[in-house]
Each structure stands twice: as C-alpha cells, then as structure tokens.
Amino acid sequence: MASPPRPLFLDGPRGPLFGVLHAPPSGRREALVYVPPLAEEANRARRMVHLLGRRLVEQGVGLLLLDPHGTGDSAGDFADATWDGWRADVAAGCAWLRGEGFAEVGLLGLRLGGCLALEAAAVTGPSRVVLWQPVTRGATYLNQFLRIRVAAGLGGAADGETTKDLKARFASGEVVEIGGYPMPPELAASIEQLDLTGLGRRAGCAIAWLQVGGGELPPAAARAVEAWRADGLEASARVVPGEAFWSIEETTLVPGLIDATAALWETAR
C-alpha cells in the first residue's frame, strides 16, 4: 500500500523549498520533479498533479511537487525570483530525489514549467522530460501574461496602458504587478527570450509532449518534435481530449492526460 503524500522542505540554493512527495512503497527506481507553471496557472493545476502522483505511485514511480523560490510555500518573495534561480531550484529537487534513493530522476513541466524543465535538463541529466502543454515561445507567452493587467484596467493598471508600456517599465528596472504577482524585470526578460525548440535540443534525453485539446498537434509543436527527432533525440507527441485546466478558475480535471502520462511507463515495460 502506498504511503500518503509527504509534505517536506528541502535545502534550496536561496533558502528552504517546499515540496510534496508521492513515493511508491518500495523499489525506488524512478521519480519525477514536477515543475509548475507561472502564477495562477500553478494553483489551478494542483489537483491534476496530485491525482497524477497517486497514479504514478501505482506503477512504482515517484513524483515530487516542488515550489520554486518565491512561490507557494517556499522561502522568498516572487519579486526576487529569477529564471536561473528557478533552474537551480529544480536541480536541487533532482539531487534530493537521488539522495532519497531514486536511481533515475526525470522532469515533468506544465506550460512555462515545460521550458524550465527542458533548460534544467541540460544540467541535471534526467531520465526523461514530460511536457504538459508547454509554452513554445517566451515572447508570445509574456505578451499574453501582460495582457492580464491590460485587460483588467483596474487594480492599478492605468487607462490606456499597453503591453509596450509595461515592457518599457521592465526596461527601466521596475517591478510590475501582474494579476497580483510582482513580476521582476530580470525574470520577464528571461521569459521573453525562451524558445522551446532550442531548449529541447540541449536537453539530451527522451522528451514526451502531451497536448490537451482536440484534433491534431499544433504546427509549432509538430515542428519542435520534428526538429528534436532530426537531432537524434527520442521525442514523442500526443493530443488528449480535455479542457485547459490551468486557465479555468473552477477545478477542472483531464483524466485522459493522467492516463496518457502513466502510459509512458506502461509502454517502457
């Protein structure tokens, strides 16, 4: 019988990092570090990820849900977050799992967390990276995130304020509050430069892309997977039916995504 999820703190490079470990009862062969998405997307996805942890444990696979520095219950403030610092936090999570006796450690990243997982892969040597609906271009994603403030028009956003205005404030070194999160300029600049295809080419491990929606894989996703395969990487992609649970305020589940993720280990057997 599997043990209940275990809340814990591990040593991070800039202070304690909070995590929840779903651990199999025995045979600690492989575990994943879950790399969450940005801001409210992380909160809306928690139920899905905990359900995944329960499912993976049944297959002897562990899952560490990690709050990077300045997020969730980890030390620090969001205004002090940096992309390089978050990458170091993911590496600390991988090292902690290895210290707990897991022979293989992989990464699971949702949305922006997918980019961070691939970037961390270049320094952590994971067994695999699983991507849930990853962000493909940081510049596009940053614009969408900034529009949260522009669309609100209230709560501090000035009349007629545009994404261009917000980027100018970043350029001047200002921390800008977006949807209740104080976004530091260094983090915004790092996000804007992200390119998922390039990050995957440096990952050096198997990559599994799982897209939520319907129909075929989006063109940007298909091109990225093709590029990785051309570079000799083991890359797979699959679309599963469901709604964008990370963007819906009410708790929304996509059982097919959990099934498709678990199937990655069933296929490997």
C-alpha positions in Angstrom: 0.0 0.0 0.0 1.4 3.4 -1.0 2.2 5.9 1.7 0.2 9.2 1.8 1.8 12.2 0.1 4.5 13.6 2.4 5.0 17.4 2.8 8.6 18.4 3.2 11.2 21.1 3.0 14.5 20.6 1.2 17.5 22.8 1.1 17.5 25.2 -1.9 20.3 27.5 -3.1 18.4 30.5 -1.7 16.5 29.0 1.2 14.1 26.2 2.0 12.0 24.8 -0.8 8.6 23.3 -0.1 7.6 20.1 -1.8 5.1 17.2 -1.6 6.5 13.7 -2.3 4.3 11.0 -3.7 6.5 7.9 -3.1 6.0 4.3 -4.1 6.1 1.8 -1.2 9.2 0.0 -2.5 11.5 -0.4 -5.4 12.5 3.2 -5.8 13.5 3.1 -9.5 12.4 6.4 -10.9 10.8 9.6 -9.8 9.9 12.9 -11.5 10.3 16.5 -10.3 7.1 18.5 -11.2 8.0 21.9 -12.5 4.9 24.1 -12.1 3.6 26.8 -14.4 3.6 30.5 -13.6 1.3 32.4 -11.2 -2.4 31.3 -11.0 -1.8 28.5 -13.5 0.1 26.7 -10.8 -2.8 27.0 -8.3 -5.4 25.8 -10.8 -3.3 22.7 -11.8 -2.6 21.4 -8.3 -5.5 18.9 -8.2 -4.5 17.4 -11.5 -0.9 17.0 -10.4 -1.8 15.3 -7.1 -4.0 12.9 -9.0 -1.1 12.1 -11.3 1.1 11.4 -8.3 -1.4 8.9 -7.0 -1.5 7.2 -10.4 2.3 7.1 -10.9 2.8 5.6 -7.4 0.7 2.6 -8.5 3.4 2.0 -11.2 6.3 2.4 -8.8 7.2 5.9 -10.0 7.5 8.8 -7.5 6.6 12.4 -8.0 8.0 15.4 -6.2 5.8 18.5 -6.4 8.2 21.4 -6.0 7.5 25.1 -5.2 10.4 27.1 -6.7 11.8 30.1 -4.7 9.3 32.8 -4.1 6.3 30.6 -5.0 3.9 28.5 -3.0 5.2 27.7 0.5 8.9 28.0 -0.4 11.1 30.7 1.0 11.5 34.1 -0.7 9.3 36.6 -2.5 8.1 36.4 -6.1 9.6 39.8 -6.7 13.0 38.3 -6.1 12.6 35.3 -8.4 15.0 34.7 -11.3 15.0 32.2 -14.1 18.5 31.0 -13.3 17.5 30.7 -9.7 14.4 28.6 -10.5 16.6 26.3 -12.7 18.9 25.8 -9.7 15.8 25.0 -7.5 14.8 22.3 -10.0 18.3 20.9 -9.9 18.1 20.9 -6.1 14.9 18.8 -6.3 16.6 16.3 -8.6 19.6 16.0 -6.3 17.3 15.5 -3.3 15.4 12.7 -5.0 18.7 10.9 -5.9 19.7 11.3 -2.2 16.4 9.6 -1.3 17.4 6.5 -3.3 15.7 7.0 -6.7 18.1 5.6 -9.3 16.5 7.6 -12.2 15.1 11.1 -11.9 13.1 12.8 -14.6 11.2 16.1 -15.0 7.5 17.0 -15.7 6.8 20.5 -16.7 3.4 22.2 -17.3 3.2 25.3 -19.5 6.1 27.6 -18.7 7.3 24.9 -16.4 7.9 22.9 -19.5 10.5 25.4 -20.7 12.1 25.4 -17.3 12.2 21.6 -17.2 14.0 21.4 -20.5 16.5 24.1 -19.5 17.2 22.3 -16.2 17.6 19.0 -18.1 20.8 20.3 -19.6 22.4 20.4 -16.2 20.6 17.6 -14.2 20.8 14.7 -16.7 17.2 13.4 -16.3 16.0 10.1 -17.4 13.2 11.8 -19.4 11.3 15.1 -19.7 7.5 15.0 -19.9 5.9 18.2 -21.2 2.3 19.1 -20.5 1.1 21.8 -22.9 4.4 23.6 -22.9 4.9 27.2 -23.9 6.7 27.3 -27.3 7.8 30.9 -27.5 8.5 33.0 -24.4 7.8 36.3 -26.2 4.3 35.3 -27.1 3.6 33.9 -23.6 4.9 37.1 -21.9 2.6 39.2 -24.0 -0.3 37.1 -23.1 0.6 37.3 -19.4 1.0 41.1 -19.5 -2.5 41.4 -21.1 -3.9 40.1 -17.8 -3.1 43.6 -16.4 -4.0 45.5 -19.6 -7.4 43.7 -19.8 -8.2 44.3 -16.1 -8.0 48.1 -16.5 -8.4 48.2 -12.7 -6.4 47.4 -9.6 -3.6 49.7 -10.5 -3.5 49.5 -14.3 -3.5 52.9 -15.9 -6.1 53.8 -18.5 -4.7 53.0 -22.0 -1.7 51.1 -20.6 -0.4 48.7 -23.2 2.0 45.7 -23.2 4.6 48.0 -24.8 4.2 50.4 -21.8 4.7 47.5 -19.4 7.8 46.3 -21.2 9.2 49.9 -21.0 8.7 49.8 -17.3 10.6 46.5 -17.1 13.4 48.0 -19.2 13.7 50.8 -16.6 14.2 48.2 -13.9 10.7 48.4 -12.4 8.9 45.5 -10.8 5.4 45.4 -12.3 2.4 43.7 -10.6 0.5 41.3 -13.0 -2.6 39.7 -11.7 -1.4 40.0 -8.1 2.2 38.8 -8.8 5.1 41.3 -8.7 7.0 40.4 -11.8 10.7 41.4 -11.6 12.2 42.8 -14.8 15.0 40.2 -14.9 12.5 37.3 -14.9 10.4 39.0 -17.6 13.5 39.4 -19.8 14.4 35.7 -19.3 10.9 34.5 -20.2 10.8 36.7 -23.3 13.9 35.0 -24.7 12.7 31.4 -24.3 12.5 29.1 -27.3 11.2 25.6 -26.6 12.8 24.0 -29.7 16.3 25.2 -28.8 15.8 24.2 -25.2 14.8 20.7 -26.2 17.9 20.3 -28.4 20.1 20.8 -25.4 18.1 18.5 -23.1 19.9 15.4 -24.1 17.2 13.0 -23.1 13.9 11.5 -24.2 11.0 14.0 -24.4 7.3 13.2 -24.4 4.9 16.1 -25.3 1.3 15.8 -24.2 -1.1 18.4 -25.6 -4.6 19.0 -24.3 -7.4 19.8 -26.7 -8.7 18.1 -29.8 -7.6 17.2 -33.3 -4.0 17.3 -34.4 -0.9 18.5 -32.8 -0.5 22.3 -33.3 2.0 23.2 -36.1 4.5 24.8 -33.6 4.5 21.6 -31.5 4.9 19.3 -34.6 7.8 21.4 -35.8 9.6 21.2 -32.5 9.2 17.5 -32.2 10.4 17.0 -35.8 13.5 19.2 -35.0 14.3 17.1 -31.9 14.0 13.9 -33.9 16.2 15.2 -36.6 18.8 15.9 -33.9 18.6 12.2 -32.9 16.5 12.7 -29.7 13.8 10.3 -28.7 10.7 12.5 -29.0 7.0 11.6 -28.9 3.9 13.7 -29.1 0.2 13.0 -28.4 -3.0 15.0 -28.2 -5.5 14.1 -25.5 -9.1 15.4 -25.3 -9.8 17.9 -22.5 -10.0 21.5 -21.4 -7.2 23.9 -20.4 -7.5 23.1 -16.7 -4.6 25.5 -15.8 -6.7 28.5 -17.1 -10.1 27.7 -15.6 -10.9 29.0 -12.1 -13.1 26.1 -11.2 -11.2 22.9 -10.5 -11.2 21.0 -13.9 -9.8 17.6 -14.5 -8.5 15.9 -17.6 -8.3 12.2 -16.8 -7.0 11.4 -20.3 -3.9 13.4 -19.6 -3.2 11.4 -16.5 -3.8 8.2 -18.4 -1.5 9.3 -21.2 1.3 10.2 -18.8 1.0 6.9 -16.9 1.1 5.1 -20.3 4.6 6.3 -20.8 5.8 3.8 -18.2 3.5 1.1 -19.4 5.0 1.4 -22.9 8.5 1.2 -21.5 7.9 -2.1 -19.8 
